[in-house]
């Protein structure tokens, strides 16, 4: 099959349940293929031909295939035949390689537009805008056997499976209540099982071939869940977040957070299992987990997890929790963040460069734009300071925990503070337009800062603070190079006036430097991809990993401003 032209694009593609065939529907017809080997089976194009078309002018909306063999149910909209909602009337017709048209047009009983059709055995499930209709179909007749309210269902979310042959089946579709699924068992043991799957609206449901398992996904697209269809019990979910220190191959520690069925207190919301592996196990396996605990999130979601030595830092919607090495629990410290709201999981943790390295972490404070820094020295000592006038979007902490980089939801200004006292050291201008900051990272020597955003550009800024001349305990006496001195001594000529100067009420005077410096180096990437950044152990080298599976190794000139040089590119997901 040639690729669809711009004038006749694909509107729907569907496999049959066994994966032996698939149908590709355009607005003017269908094409059916076998999969092993890939072979074109038959096509139907046009609507008004007396012997092979669809019988009346119209437009294909959706299509689905029977369990086995190339039998296709096609939904099309008849031109000029308006239904009660004022939209074109929808019809369903069956086709096969052997019989061509198998039955007369079937008018679905759903009001409004037909959003999807599912065909298994003798059963056809039609999803409309606010209900689904179940039909029994044969070559001679179509009989409606049930109709069920779903509430608004613009995506046509539904699934159908045959259980044991004959008239036994399982169907799944939304309930009118948001995020809930109704599972209906047909045949001798008719029953309905209601499943509370998500807190947001449903985006997709699927049934296993035997109808015993139900998979769901919400409109957020972050969590997949699997339930048993007989009792609606949650069986399995995808991993929520993962993190690790990755100190070296034989000493790294990884932590994974996944959901578990139920929680410690009925009605208290989701529960999560947190597992840590023994240091050095790169090929992690569940049997090597040497620490695990269950966390009752009290209705919150887990947004991120960090590892520092024998401690685990868990970031939830409205709080940060630090767990010790004890099996099954051991909460050492808990901090409320941002008035109970931290949907981005904003938190930065110092690196554990050796076994004696102290833990420090930064998270949103109690006020909007405020940063709270916690340093562990036998007990936690907090420091809070204002960083931005709007909500924080990203934080980074230097390897030794002495510097904190901040960015707000505006994404135009990046600031670097002293972690011990909150003194402003540097202010950088990422750009003039608003942006979502995805990641920030300090170089191992704390002399450089890399920033990635949704503008598909990675920036590298020169921090220009002499940390090497001071011992850690002398941080309170650290003097930052002034913006004027920076302009005189740096080769970065792109500095310009900060928009914050004298314009933002309530910001302390030390947050109003006269200039915000631009980046020394940049690297442009593909649009529409979220990228994470880090510095390599190699001098002036930045590592970039994209959510599309891309890996870049780039090098910048520490003196001359300009575009970074690409040293390597690979699709890491294709590496075996």
N, C-alpha and C positions, 0 to 999 in steps of 0.2 A: 504493500500500500504506500503510495507516495504521501509525503507530508501534506497536511491540509493547507489549502491556500488561504490567503487572508479573506477572500470572499466567501469561503465555506469552511469555517473553523470547526473543530471538534466541540461538541456541547456535552458529551458524556462518554465515559469509557467504563466498562464493567466486565469482570470475570464471572464465569459460572462458579458454583461452589466447589467443584473439584479442581479448578484451575486448569482444565483441559482446553477451554476456549475463552475468547473474549469478544465483546462487541464494541465497535467504535461508531458512535452516532454523530452525524453532522446535522445541521438544521434541515437538510434536504433528503437524508436517507441514512442507511445503516450499512456497515461492512462487518462481517463475522470472520474470525481467524481461529485456526487451531494453534496450540502453543508448542507442541513437540512432535514434529518440527513446526516452526512458524510457517503457516500456510493459509492463504486466502481461501475461504470456504464459499461464501456467496455474498452478494450485494443487492440492495434494493435502493433505488434512487428515484426521485420524483414522486408526485402525489396523485396525479390524475390519469395515469395510464390504466387502461381497463384490465390488463392481464398481470401486471406485476407491481404497480405502484400502490399507494395507500388509499386509493379510491376516491379521495376528495382533496382539494387543495388545502394545504396547511403547513405546519412547521414541526419538526421533531423536537420534543422536549427532553425525553429521557428514554432509557432502554435498560433491560436486564435480561439475563439468560437463565434457563432452567438448570437444574442440578447437574444433568449430564446431557451431552449432545447439543448441537447448535439450534436450540429452540429459543426464539427471542420474543419478548414482549416489548412492544414499541408504544410509547406515549407520544401523541402528536396533537397539536392544537389546530382545529379546523378554522380556516379563514371565514369570517362572516357569520360564524355560529357562536353568538354570545351567550354566556350563561347568566345566572341571576346576579352575579357580581359585576357584570359588564365586561368580563374578559372573554377571550375566545374559548369555545367549548372544547374540552379535551376528550379524546378517544384513545382506546387501547386496542391494538391489533397484534396478532401472533403471526410469526413467520418461521419457516424452517427451510433447510436446504432441500428436503424431499417434497414437502407439501405446499411450499410457498404460503399463500394466505390460508391459515388453519381454521379461522372462525370469523363471523361478522364482527364489525366494530363493537367494542364494549364501552359503554359510557360509565365512567367511575362515578360513584355516589357522593364523593367528597365535594363540598362546596368550594368554589373558587378554582384557583390554578392547581394542577397536579405537580407536586414537587419531586416525587420519586416513585418508583415501582420496584417491587421485589417479587421474583417468580421462583418458587421451589415446588417441584412435583406438580400436584393439581391445585396448588394454592397460589393466589396472587394478592400481594399486599400493596395497596395504593395509598401514598401519603399526600394529603392535601395541606392546605394552609393552617387548619386547626383541628384536623381529625384524620384517622386512618380508616380505610375500609378493606375488609378481607373478603375475597371471592374464591369460589371453587370453579375451576375452568375445565372444560372438555372441548373436543372438536365441534360439538354441536350446540353447547349451551354454556352460559356463564351465570352463576347464582351467587348473589351477595349473602354472606353468612354472618357478618358482624360489622359494626361500626363503632369506633371508640374515640372519645375526645382526647386531644393531646395538648390543647392550648396552642398559642402561636408557634408554628413550626416552619419557618421560612426555608430552612435547609433540607426539609424532607427527611429528617432523622428517623430511621426505622430499620429493622432487621427481621429476617425470617429464616427459619431452619426447619428441616423435616426430621422427625424423630421416629425411627423404626419403620418408616414406610407407611403406606395407606394414608389415612386422614390425620394421623398424629403430627402435630407441628408445635413450634414455639415461635412467638413473635414478640418483639421488643419495640417500644416506642415511648416518647415522652409522656409523662402525666402533666396535667395542667399546672401543677406546682413546679416551680423552677428547680431544675437540677435532678428531678426524680424520674424514674423509669418504671413503666408498667410492663411486666413480663406475663404473657398470657399463654397458657398451655392448652392446646386443643386436642381433641380425640376423646378417649374414654375418661381420662383423668383431668377433666377441665378444672382449671384453677387460675387464680391471678396472684402474682407475687409483686409487691411494690418494693422498689429499691431506691433508697436515698443515696444517690451517687455523687452529686456535687452541689456546691453552694451557688454556682452560677449556671447559666443556661447550657443545655447540651449541644455539642457540636457534632458528635458522631457516636453511634453504637454499633456493635458487631456481635454476632453469635457464632459459637463454634459449630462445626458441621453437624455434630450430634445434638446441638441445642442445650448442652449442659453448662456452658460457660458464657458469660456476658462480659464484654469489654466496653468501657465508656471513656469519653473524653469531653471536657467542658470547653466553653468558648475561650477560656484563658489559654488552653493548650499546653499547660505545664505538667499536668498529672494524668496518667492513665491508670484506670482501676479495673480489676477483674473480679466478678462475682459469680457465685453459683446460682443458676436459675431456679433450682428447686426451693431454696430458702432465702435467697437474696443476700447470703453471707459474703462479706468481702474476703477474697482469697489472696490477692496479690496486687502490688502496685509497683510502678517504676521507682527507681531511686530518685529522691528529691534533690539532694545536693551532695557534693563530695569535696574533700580538700585534703591537703597533705603538706608536710614541710619539705619533702624531696631534698633533704640535705645532701645525700650522696646515695649511690646505688645500694650500698650495704647497710645504710643506717636510716633510710627514709621511713616515715610513718604515714599511713593513709587512713582517713576516716570517712565513712559513708553513712548518710542518714536516709532511711527509708520509712515509709508508713507501715503501720501494723493495724490489724483489725481491732476495733474496740479501743477503749482507753481505761485508765485506772478508775475514773469516776463516771458513772452513767450520765450521758448528756453533756459532758464537759468538752466535747470536740475531738479533733484528731489526736492520735498518739503516734510517736515516732520512735524507731529503734536506731540507736547510735552505736556503730561498731568501729573499733580501731584494730588495726593489724599490728603484729609484731614488727619492730623495725627491721628493714632489710628484705621484706617479702615483696618484691616488685610484682611478681605474678600472684596477685592476691587471690585467696580462696577463703570461703567462709570458715573452713575448719582451722584456719590459722589466726582467727580473731582472738586477741588476748584481753580485750576489754569491751564490754557492751552494757548498755543501759537502755531503759525505756523512758521516754520523756512525755509527760502529759502536757500538751501545748495549751490547754485551756482555751481552745477556740482559735488560736493563732497558727500561722503557717511558719515553717522553718525556711529561712531565706538563704542562709549560708552557714558554712562550718569551716573553722580554721584549726590548725594543729600547731602547738608550741611545746616541744619536749613531751613531758608526760601529761600535759594539760590540753583540754579540748574546749574551744570557744564556739558556742552555738548562738547563732543570730536568728531571732524570731521577729515577728512583726513589730512588737513593742518592747522588746527587752533583749539583753545579751546575758548569757549564762556561761560561767566558766566551771568546767568539771575537772575534778582531780583524777588521779590514777586508780581510785578504788573501783572495784568491780560492782556494777549494778547501781551506781549513783555517785554521790560525793559532789554536790554543788558547792563550790568554794565561794562563788560570788555571783550576784545578780544585779544588773543595772537596767533601770527603765529608760527607754530611749524615745526622744521626740514626742513627748506627750502620748506615748503608746502607739505611735505610728512610724514604722520604718519599712515600707513595702519593698524597697530596693535592697534590703539587707545590707545597708551601708555600715561597714566596719573594717578596720585595718588592724593587723596584728604584727608585732615585731617578729623577726626571724630568729629561730633557734640555731645560731651558728655553732654553738657547742653546748655541752651539757650544763654549763654554769650560766648560760645567758639568761638574764631576767626577762620575765614576760611583761610586755606593755601592749595595750590596745587602745584604739581610738574609736569612738562611736558618736552618734548624735546625742546632744545634751537635752536638757529639759525644755529649752527655748528654741524657737525656729532659727536655724542657722548656727546654733551653738555646737561646739565640739567638746566632748568629755574625754579626757585621757586618764586611763588607769594604769598605774605601774605597780608591779608586784615585787615587794621586798619584805617577805615574811607576812605582809598584809597589803591590801590595796590602798594606795593613796591617790585620790582623785584630783584632777585639775580641770576646770571648765573655763572656756573663753569664747567670745563671739567671733565667728569667721565670715559669715555672709548674712545678708538681709533676707534671703530666701532659703528654702529648705535644702539641706545637703543632699547631693546626688552621688558623691564618690569621695572616698578617703584613701590615703596611702600613708604608710609609715616606713621610715628608713629601717635598714636592717638592724641597727643598734637601738631603735626605738627613740632616738633623740629628736627626729624631725617628723612633722605631720604635714601632708599636702591635702588641700581641701578644694572641692568644686561644688557649686550649687546647681540647682535644676536649670538655671539660666545657661550655664556652660560656657560663659564668655571669659570669666576670670578664674585663674588658679592661684591659690596662695600657699605659701610654705611658712609654718610656724615652728617655734621651739616647743617641744612637747612638755618640758618641765615647767614652763611659766606662761606659755601662750604668746610670747613675743612674736610679732610679725617680722619675718626675715625677707621674704620675696613676694612680689605680686607679678603674675604673668598674664599676658593677654593671648588667649587661644584664638579668638576671632571676634568679629563684630556681631555676627548672627547667633541666635540662640542655638544650643546644641545639647544633645544627651551625652554626657561623659560616660564612657563605658568602663574605662580602666585607667589607673595611674600606677606608676612604679618608679621607685628610686633605684639608682645604680648602687652596686655594693659599697662604693666609697662615698655615697651621698652627695656627689658632685653634679649629678644629672637627674632629670625627671622626665619620664616619657608619659605621654597622654594620648589616649585614643578616644574617638567620639563617633557619633553617627554621621559625621561629615566625611567619612571614609578617608581620614587623614590621621597619621600619627605624628605628633609634635615632640621634639626633644628640647628641653629648656636647660640652660646652665644656671645652677643654683648659686655658685660664686660665694659660698660661705666657708671660711677656713675652720673646719671642725678638727682637723688633724693636730692643730697646735694646742688644743685644749683637752684636758682629761674629762671623762664623763661627769665627775662631781663638780666641775667648773662651769656647767651649762648655764647657771644663773648669771655668770659674768660674760656670756657670749655677746659679742657686738657684731651685728649684721652690717655688711657693706651697704651703704646708703644707695638709693637709686641713682643719685648723681654720680657717686663714685663708680657704680657699676657701668654707667654709660661711658665714663672716661676710660675704664680699664678693660671693658669687654669689646669684642669684635662684633657683638650683636648691635646693628645700627637701626633696628626696626622699632625701637621703643617709641611710645606716644602717650599722650595724657590719659590717665585713668578716668573713666566716666564716674567713678565713685567720689572723686574729690569734691567735698562740700555739697554733694547732692543727696546723699542717703542719710536721713535723720536717724539718730540713735546708734550710729556706728562710731566707736571710739576713735579718737584722733589718730592712734597708731595704725588704723586701718585705712588711712587716707594718704598714701604715698603719692608723690607728684607724678610718677610715671609707672606704667605697667609694661614690662619688657615682653617682646615677641620671642617666638621660638628661634633657636639657632638652626635646627634642621627639621625637615619634614619628609614624610613618605606617603604617597597617595595610593589608595587601595580601591578595590571594587566596591561600588555603592550597595547599600542594603544588607550588609553583613556586619555582625557584631564581632569586634576584635579585642583580644587581650594582649597585653604587652609585658615584657620583662627585659632586663639587661643580661647579656651573656657574660661569662667570665673573661671573654676576650675583650680587649680594650675597644671602647667606642662602638660597641656592637649591640643592636637591639633585636630581640626576637618577637615575632608577631604571630599569633595563632588566631585563625578565623573560625567562626561557627559553621562555615561551609567546608571545613576540612583543609583549609589552606595553611601553610607554614612558610613564613618568610624569615630570612636572616639578612639584616641590613647593617650597613656601617655608615657612620657620619664623621665629618671632619670636625675636630674639636675647636678649630679656629675660624675656618671659613664657613659662613652660613650658606645654606642651600639644600637641595634635594639629597636624601640619603641614597647610597649605592646599594642595590640589591645584590647580595652575595649568593643567595640560595632561595629557591622556591620548590615546595613539594606538596602534593596532596597526601597528607599523613594518613587519611582514612583508607587509602589504597595500599599502604605498606603492610605486608604480611609478616 
